[in-house]
Amino acid sequence: MPRPYVRVVDRDPELAAALAAILRDAGHHALCGPATEDEPVDLLVVGLPAPWDVGPELGAGAPIVVLKSAAAYGEIEAWTSGRPAYALLDKPIAPAALVRAVCALLPSVASRIARAARA
């Protein structure tokens, strides 16, 4: 089975790149920045408040890890609604907590990829 694509977005591009690097070091296929139409999003990690050019439709239907700050509570429901699974983590984020949250959501991602392959 192919490795799931983890997309990381945050208003701070350096933070998004650092989080993607942490996930790659943990063995995940992680990309940072908004996805284009031809790039899959199997699991999304989004820092709130979200970047201005990214909305909750990014990776719609994919599980999500929401990295929240005190200023972002109004956005949480919009990002988690309709998702098969989600995790909420507070900023600043501990690298080990991020890796644990992504790993906890991977069974949901694996079953989603398997269903798509059978279709």
C-alpha positions in Angstrom: 0.0 0.0 0.0 1.4 3.5 -0.8 2.3 5.8 2.0 -0.3 8.4 2.8 0.3 12.0 1.8 0.3 14.3 4.8 -0.2 18.0 3.9 1.0 20.6 6.4 -0.2 24.2 6.2 0.3 27.1 8.6 0.4 30.9 8.3 4.1 30.6 9.2 5.8 28.9 6.2 8.9 28.2 8.3 6.8 26.4 10.9 5.0 24.4 8.2 8.3 23.3 6.7 9.7 22.4 10.1 6.6 20.3 11.0 6.7 18.6 7.6 10.4 17.8 8.2 9.6 16.3 11.6 6.9 14.1 10.0 9.3 13.0 7.2 12.0 12.1 9.8 9.3 9.9 11.4 8.8 8.1 8.1 5.8 9.9 6.7 5.4 11.4 3.2 4.8 15.0 4.3 4.5 18.1 2.1 4.0 21.7 3.2 1.9 24.5 1.7 -1.5 24.4 0.0 -2.0 21.4 -2.3 -2.7 21.8 -6.0 -5.6 19.9 -7.6 -3.3 17.0 -8.8 -1.7 16.5 -5.4 -3.4 14.1 -3.0 -4.2 15.0 0.6 -4.7 11.9 2.7 -4.2 13.5 6.0 -4.1 17.3 6.8 -2.2 19.1 9.5 -3.4 22.7 9.7 -2.3 25.5 12.0 -5.0 27.9 13.1 -5.6 30.6 12.4 -5.3 29.2 8.9 -3.4 30.9 6.1 -5.5 33.4 4.3 -5.4 31.5 1.0 -6.4 28.1 2.5 -9.9 27.1 3.5 -11.6 24.1 5.2 -12.2 22.6 1.8 -8.5 21.7 1.5 -8.4 17.9 1.8 -12.1 17.7 2.4 -13.0 14.3 3.7 -9.5 13.6 4.9 -8.7 13.2 8.6 -7.1 16.3 10.1 -4.8 17.4 12.9 -5.7 20.9 14.0 -2.9 22.9 15.7 -4.9 25.6 17.6 -4.0 28.8 19.2 -6.2 31.0 21.5 -7.1 33.2 18.5 -8.5 30.3 16.4 -11.4 28.8 18.4 -13.9 30.2 15.9 -12.3 28.2 13.1 -12.1 24.7 14.7 -15.6 23.6 13.8 -15.3 24.7 10.2 -12.1 22.6 9.8 -13.3 19.5 11.7 -16.9 19.3 10.4 -17.4 16.4 8.0 -14.0 14.9 8.7 -13.9 11.1 9.4 -11.5 11.8 12.3 -9.5 14.6 13.9 -7.1 15.5 16.6 -6.8 18.9 18.3 -3.4 20.0 19.6 -2.4 23.3 21.2 0.3 25.6 19.8 3.2 25.6 20.5 3.3 22.0 19.4 5.7 19.4 20.7 7.2 17.3 17.9 6.4 14.0 19.6 2.8 15.0 20.1 2.4 15.8 16.4 3.9 12.5 15.4 1.6 10.6 17.9 -1.5 12.4 16.6 -0.6 11.7 12.9 0.1 8.0 13.8 -3.2 7.8 15.7 -5.1 9.0 12.6 -3.3 6.7 10.1 -5.6 3.7 10.4 -8.4 6.0 9.3 -6.3 7.1 6.3 -5.2 3.5 5.4 -8.8 2.3 5.3 -9.8 5.3 3.1 -6.9 4.6 0.7 -7.9 0.9 0.5 -11.5 1.8 -0.3 -10.4 4.1 -3.0 -8.2 1.4 -4.5 -11.1 -1.1 -4.6 -13.4 1.4 -6.3 
